Amino acid sequence: MGLQIPFDNTYVTLPERFYTRQGATPVRDPQLFAFNAPLAQALGMDGTGDRVELARVFAGNTAPPGAEPLAQLYAGHQFGGFSPQLGDGRALLLGEVETAQGRFDIQLKGSGPTPYSRMGDGRAWVGPVIREYLMSEAMAAMGVPTTRALAAVTTGEPVLREDGPMPGAILTRVAASHIRVGTFQAFAARDDRDALQRLTDYTIARHFPNADGPMGLLQAMMEVQADLVARWMAIGFIHGVMNTDNAALSGETIDYGPCAFMDRYHPDTVLSSIDRQGRYAYSNQPPIAHWNIAQFASALVPIMGDEDEAVAELTEAIKAFPPLYEAAWLRHFGAKFGLADATPDDRPLIEAFLTHMAHEGLDFTNTFAALPTVPEGMEDWARRWQARLPDMDLVARTNPQVIPRLHRIEAVIAAAVAGDFAPFDEMLSVVTAPYAKADTRHTAPPAEQERVTRTFCGT
């Protein structure tokens, strides 16, 4: 019978100017090195026992029944500069499945060139595939809205990059959708009001069925973005490339490129090698999310009647984002300190802890994981905190013991390049149980010679 995926595709019913239909480019020798069986079961897949067939399907060599592969069009602001046409340059949406938990896209990433490849080869090498697999599954285990990793294969073909030939790989990604701020921007830039209206209606029906028109969609999108970025901040996560084409309307973390978790805490931390001005520094993530929302609001103007009135209404509406974010920040950071009922009066207590961490260069994850033990010199702070009667069960449930640390990921990638995937398997098992005690190899910050100070965009 073979692999059965219960496809129920809807994006393909939109006009063809939203995408380009095409199949994947077959690869020479697909080999499955990771398969997320629990996720596959949740998606209603059957016949997942044949690893050879799984490798062929998740490499794009075999199209499963019901798949309608396509590359999606979108635009985007990249580091503040607008590109009117980007699109899936190395990815294909195979289709969608409907489950009790909602509708999900299944996408191949690294499956070959498309009309949107912009001189690229449409491929991925094993490093970025491993990084996204580990990061996205760790985020999911921590309860952060995120795309998921369903499978990963090596292709048996080299991929040429700056450092020379690298082993090729393809990731199968699952997402609530791949509708981006940049998807709206693409049609706004073309003044395609019909497409904008269709996209708005589709997005509301798929993600926010209670939203009332464009203004309701904007409000719902602001709420999920505020919560998402507050969750990032509460675990020390730096996305690294918060372009509008990497901002999902669903409120999921998407496109794990030069991303990382901080080791030493400092609010101005920048790890992305391509972020030379610090635009996407840890502390800049909330205002950048607000900026991205403003771009989304601008893309809605053409379908809102009188332009001047629409601009005034949307400008007023997006002022709601900062208080939405502040409330989410207090909720998630309050939980880290066991304060389920945190109020604005608790903010100075939380900020004092963070200030001390930054001044002392303390490890973000381990300092929180050690609570109720506090850093040296914070005894007075500890007395004020204990006076708030923190819920220590909440502290334990909220502060991960282990994260996918950058230096550990780099070591796993180096091993995989040499053909050894055992370190990947081990790290995946550890980071997907983030609140369990783990070996110090996985919890210890990097030694000075292990420290990675720059991440690179996944290509």
URNORJO-V315185 format. One record per residue. N is the residue number from 1. RES is the residue in one letter. OMEGA is omega in radians with two decimals (999 if undefined). D_CENTER is the distance of its C-alpha to the mean C-alpha in whole Angstrom. Layout:
# URNORJO-V315185
N;RES;OMEGA;D_CENTER / N;RES;OMEGA;D_CENTER
This chain:
# URNORJO-V315185
1;M;3.08;34 / 2;G;-3.11;31 / 3;L;3.12;27 / 4;Q;3.08;27 / 5;I;-3.05;24 / 6;P;-3.08;25 / 7;F;3.04;24 / 8;D;-2.88;24 / 9;N;-3.13;23 / 10;T;-3.11;23 / 11;Y;-3.12;21 / 12;V;3.10;24 / 13;T;3.04;26 / 14;L;-3.13;25 / 15;P;-3.01;27 / 16;E;3.04;27 / 17;R;3.07;26 / 18;F;-2.98;23 / 19;Y;2.99;22 / 20;T;3.09;24 / 21;R;3.02;25 / 22;Q;3.08;25 / 23;G;3.09;25 / 24;A;3.03;23 / 25;T;-3.08;26 / 26;P;3.11;27 / 27;V;-2.95;27 / 28;R;-2.99;30 / 29;D;-3.10;29 / 30;P;3.11;26 / 31;Q;-3.14;25 / 32;L;3.04;23 / 33;F;3.06;22 / 34;A;3.09;19 / 35;F;-3.07;19 / 36;N;-3.05;17 / 37;A;3.11;21 / 38;P;3.11;20 / 39;L;3.10;17 / 40;A;3.12;19 / 41;Q;3.13;22 / 42;A;3.13;20 / 43;L;3.08;19 / 44;G;-3.12;23 / 45;M;3.07;24 / 46;D;3.06;27 / 47;G;-3.07;29 / 48;T;-3.05;26 / 49;G;-3.06;29 / 50;D;-3.07;30 / 51;R;3.11;27 / 52;V;3.12;29 / 53;E;3.11;28 / 54;L;3.13;25 / 55;A;-3.12;24 / 56;R;-3.14;26 / 57;V;-3.04;24 / 58;F;2.92;20 / 59;A;-3.09;22 / 60;G;3.13;23 / 61;N;3.11;27 / 62;T;3.09;27 / 63;A;3.13;26 / 64;P;3.13;26 / 65;P;3.11;28 / 66;G;3.11;27 / 67;A;3.06;24 / 68;E;-2.96;24 / 69;P;3.13;22 / 70;L;3.03;21 / 71;A;-3.05;19 / 72;Q;3.06;18 / 73;L;2.92;19 / 74;Y;3.07;17 / 75;A;3.05;18 / 76;G;2.94;17 / 77;H;3.10;17 / 78;Q;-3.04;16 / 79;F;3.04;17 / 80;G;-3.14;20 / 81;G;-3.03;21 / 82;F;3.02;21 / 83;S;-3.03;21 / 84;P;3.06;23 / 85;Q;3.01;22 / 86;L;3.11;18 / 87;G;-3.12;17 / 88;D;-3.11;16 / 89;G;3.10;18 / 90;R;-3.11;17 / 91;A;3.08;16 / 92;L;2.98;18 / 93;L;3.10;17 / 94;L;-3.11;19 / 95;G;-3.06;20 / 96;E;3.00;19 / 97;V;3.10;20 / 98;E;3.11;21 / 99;T;3.09;21 / 100;A;-3.14;22 / 101;Q;3.12;19 / 102;G;-3.13;18 / 103;R;-3.09;18 / 104;F;2.98;15 / 105;D;2.94;14 / 106;I;-2.99;15 / 107;Q;2.97;14 / 108;L;-3.12;16 / 109;K;-3.05;14 / 110;G;-2.97;17 / 111;S;3.07;20 / 112;G;-3.06;22 / 113;P;3.07;23 / 114;T;3.07;23 / 115;P;-3.11;24 / 116;Y;-3.01;21 / 117;S;3.06;21 / 118;R;3.10;23 / 119;M;3.09;25 / 120;G;-3.12;22 / 121;D;3.10;23 / 122;G;-3.05;20 / 123;R;3.04;20 / 124;A;3.02;17 / 125;W;-2.93;19 / 126;V;-3.11;18 / 127;G;3.12;17 / 128;P;3.11;13 / 129;V;3.09;13 / 130;I;-3.13;14 / 131;R;-3.11;12 / 132;E;3.13;9 / 133;Y;-3.11;11 / 134;L;-3.07;12 / 135;M;-3.07;8 / 136;S;3.14;7 / 137;E;3.05;10 / 138;A;3.12;11 / 139;M;3.12;8 / 140;A;-3.14;10 / 141;A;3.09;13 / 142;M;3.09;13 / 143;G;3.14;12 / 144;V;3.09;9 / 145;P;-3.02;8 / 146;T;2.87;5 / 147;T;-3.10;6 / 148;R;3.07;9 / 149;A;-3.14;11 / 150;L;-3.09;14 / 151;A;3.05;16 / 152;A;3.13;17 / 153;V;2.87;20 / 154;T;-2.99;22 / 155;T;-3.05;24 / 156;G;3.14;27 / 157;E;3.10;27 / 158;P;3.05;27 / 159;V;-3.10;24 / 160;L;3.10;26 / 161;R;-3.06;24 / 162;E;-3.11;25 / 163;D;3.13;26 / 164;G;-3.13;28 / 165;P;3.12;27 / 166;M;3.10;24 / 167;P;-3.14;24 / 168;G;3.13;22 / 169;A;3.11;19 / 170;I;3.09;17 / 171;L;2.95;14 / 172;T;-3.04;14 / 173;R;3.08;11 / 174;V;-3.11;11 / 175;A;3.05;10 / 176;A;2.89;11 / 177;S;3.04;12 / 178;H;3.07;11 / 179;I;-3.03;13 / 180;R;2.94;12 / 181;V;-3.14;14 / 182;G;3.07;15 / 183;T;3.08;17 / 184;F;-3.11;19 / 185;Q;-3.13;20 / 186;A;-3.10;21 / 187;F;3.03;24 / 188;A;3.14;25 / 189;A;3.12;25 / 190;R;-3.04;28 / 191;D;-3.14;29 / 192;D;-3.03;29 / 193;R;3.10;29 / 194;D;3.13;30 / 195;A;3.12;26 / 196;L;-3.14;25 / 197;Q;3.11;26 / 198;R;-3.14;26 / 199;L;3.10;22 / 200;T;-3.13;22 / 201;D;-3.13;24 / 202;Y;-3.10;22 / 203;T;3.10;19 / 204;I;-3.12;21 / 205;A;-3.06;22 / 206;R;-2.99;19 / 207;H;-3.00;17 / 208;F;-3.02;20 / 209;P;3.12;23 / 210;N;-3.13;25 / 211;A;-3.11;24 / 212;D;3.05;27 / 213;G;-3.08;26 / 214;P;3.14;25 / 215;M;3.09;25 / 216;G;3.09;24 / 217;L;3.12;21 / 218;L;-3.13;20 / 219;Q;-3.14;21 / 220;A;3.13;19 / 221;M;3.10;16 / 222;M;-3.11;17 / 223;E;-3.12;17 / 224;V;3.11;13 / 225;Q;3.10;12 / 226;A;3.14;14 / 227;D;-3.11;13 / 228;L;-3.07;10 / 229;V;3.07;11 / 230;A;3.08;14 / 231;R;3.07;12 / 232;W;-3.07;10 / 233;M;-3.07;13 / 234;A;3.08;15 / 235;I;3.09;14 / 236;G;-3.10;14 / 237;F;3.07;10 / 238;I;-3.10;10 / 239;H;3.01;8 / 240;G;-3.10;11 / 241;V;-3.07;10 / 242;M;3.03;10 / 243;N;-3.10;12 / 244;T;3.06;13 / 245;D;3.07;12 / 246;N;3.11;8 / 247;A;-3.07;9 / 248;A;3.11;9 / 249;L;-3.11;12 / 250;S;-3.06;11 / 251;G;3.08;9 / 252;E;2.92;6 / 253;T;-3.09;2 / 254;I;3.06;3 / 255;D;3.13;5 / 256;Y;3.11;6 / 257;G;-3.12;9 / 258;P;-3.07;11 / 259;C;3.12;9 / 260;A;2.89;11 / 261;F;3.06;13 / 262;M;2.87;16 / 263;D;3.04;19 / 264;R;-3.13;22 / 265;Y;2.86;21 / 266;H;-3.05;22 / 267;P;-3.10;20 / 268;D;-3.09;21 / 269;T;3.02;19 / 270;V;-3.14;17 / 271;L;-3.10;16 / 272;S;3.14;15 / 273;S;-3.11;18 / 274;I;-3.13;18 / 275;D;-3.00;18 / 276;R;-3.13;21 / 277;Q;-3.14;22 / 278;G;-3.12;19 / 279;R;-3.05;18 / 280;Y;3.05;14 / 281;A;-3.14;16 / 282;Y;-3.05;15 / 283;S;-3.14;18 / 284;N;-3.05;17 / 285;Q;3.10;13 / 286;P;3.12;15 / 287;P;3.08;18 / 288;I;3.06;15 / 289;A;3.10;14 / 290;H;3.12;17 / 291;W;3.11;18 / 292;N;3.10;15 / 293;I;3.08;17 / 294;A;3.10;20 / 295;Q;3.07;19 / 296;F;3.11;18 / 297;A;3.13;22 / 298;S;-3.13;24 / 299;A;3.14;22 / 300;L;-3.04;24 / 301;V;-3.05;27 / 302;P;-3.11;29 / 303;I;-3.08;29 / 304;M;3.05;30 / 305;G;-3.10;34 / 306;D;-3.02;36 / 307;E;-3.10;33 / 308;D;3.13;35 / 309;E;3.14;34 / 310;A;3.14;31 / 311;V;-3.14;30 / 312;A;-3.13;32 / 313;E;-3.13;30 / 314;L;3.11;27 / 315;T;3.10;27 / 316;E;-3.06;28 / 317;A;-3.05;26 / 318;I;3.02;23 / 319;K;3.13;25 / 320;A;-3.05;24 / 321;F;-3.10;20 / 322;P;3.10;21 / 323;P;3.05;23 / 324;L;-3.13;20 / 325;Y;-3.11;18 / 326;E;3.11;21 / 327;A;3.12;22 / 328;A;3.11;18 / 329;W;-3.12;18 / 330;L;3.14;22 / 331;R;-3.06;21 / 332;H;3.08;18 / 333;F;3.07;20 / 334;G;3.12;23 / 335;A;3.13;22 / 336;K;3.12;21 / 337;F;3.11;25 / 338;G;-3.10;26 / 339;L;-3.13;27 / 340;A;-3.12;26 / 341;D;-3.09;28 / 342;A;3.12;27 / 343;T;3.08;29 / 344;P;3.10;29 / 345;D;3.12;32 / 346;D;-3.06;29 / 347;R;3.11;27 / 348;P;3.12;30 / 349;L;-3.14;30 / 350;I;-3.09;26 / 351;E;3.10;26 / 352;A;3.10;29 / 353;F;-3.13;27 / 354;L;3.12;25 / 355;T;3.11;27 / 356;H;3.11;29 / 357;M;-3.12;26 / 358;A;-3.11;26 / 359;H;-3.09;29 / 360;E;-3.11;30 / 361;G;-3.07;27 / 362;L;3.12;26 / 363;D;-3.05;23 / 364;F;-3.04;20 / 365;T;-3.04;19 / 366;N;3.13;23 / 367;T;3.08;24 / 368;F;-3.12;23 / 369;A;-3.11;23 / 370;A;-3.13;27 / 371;L;0.31;28 / 372;P;3.03;30 / 373;T;-3.08;32 / 374;V;3.13;31 / 375;P;3.10;31 / 376;E;3.12;35 / 377;G;-3.11;36 / 378;M;-3.10;34 / 379;E;3.11;37 / 380;D;3.10;38 / 381;W;-3.09;34 / 382;A;3.13;34 / 383;R;3.10;37 / 384;R;3.12;36 / 385;W;-3.12;33 / 386;Q;3.10;35 / 387;A;3.09;37 / 388;R;3.12;34 / 389;L;-3.11;34 / 390;P;3.08;31 / 391;D;-3.05;30 / 392;M;3.02;29 / 393;D;3.09;28 / 394;L;3.08;25 / 395;V;-3.10;24 / 396;A;-3.12;24 / 397;R;-2.98;22 / 398;T;-3.05;19 / 399;N;-3.13;19 / 400;P;3.04;18 / 401;Q;-3.05;21 / 402;V;3.07;18 / 403;I;3.03;15 / 404;P;-3.08;14 / 405;R;-3.01;16 / 406;L;-3.09;16 / 407;H;3.09;20 / 408;R;3.09;19 / 409;I;-3.13;17 / 410;E;3.11;19 / 411;A;3.10;22 / 412;V;3.12;20 / 413;I;3.13;19 / 414;A;3.12;23 / 415;A;-3.13;24 / 416;A;3.10;23 / 417;V;3.11;24 / 418;A;3.08;27 / 419;G;-3.09;27 / 420;D;-3.12;26 / 421;F;3.11;23 / 422;A;3.08;25 / 423;P;3.06;23 / 424;F;-3.14;20 / 425;D;-3.13;21 / 426;E;-3.11;22 / 427;M;3.12;19 / 428;L;-3.13;17 / 429;S;-3.11;20 / 430;V;-3.04;19 / 431;V;3.06;16 / 432;T;2.96;16 / 433;A;-2.90;19 / 434;P;-3.09;17 / 435;Y;3.10;20 / 436;A;3.06;23 / 437;K;-3.08;25 / 438;A;3.09;24 / 439;D;-3.11;26 / 440;T;3.06;27 / 441;R;-3.11;25 / 442;H;-3.08;22 / 443;T;-3.06;22 / 444;A;3.01;24 / 445;P;-3.13;23 / 446;P;2.92;24 / 447;A;-3.05;28 / 448;E;-3.12;28 / 449;Q;3.12;29 / 450;E;-2.99;25 / 451;R;3.07;23 / 452;V;-3.04;21 / 453;T;-3.14;21 / 454;R;3.04;19 / 455;T;-3.06;16 / 456;F;-3.11;16 / 457;C;-3.07;14 / 458;G;3.12;13 / 459;T;999;16
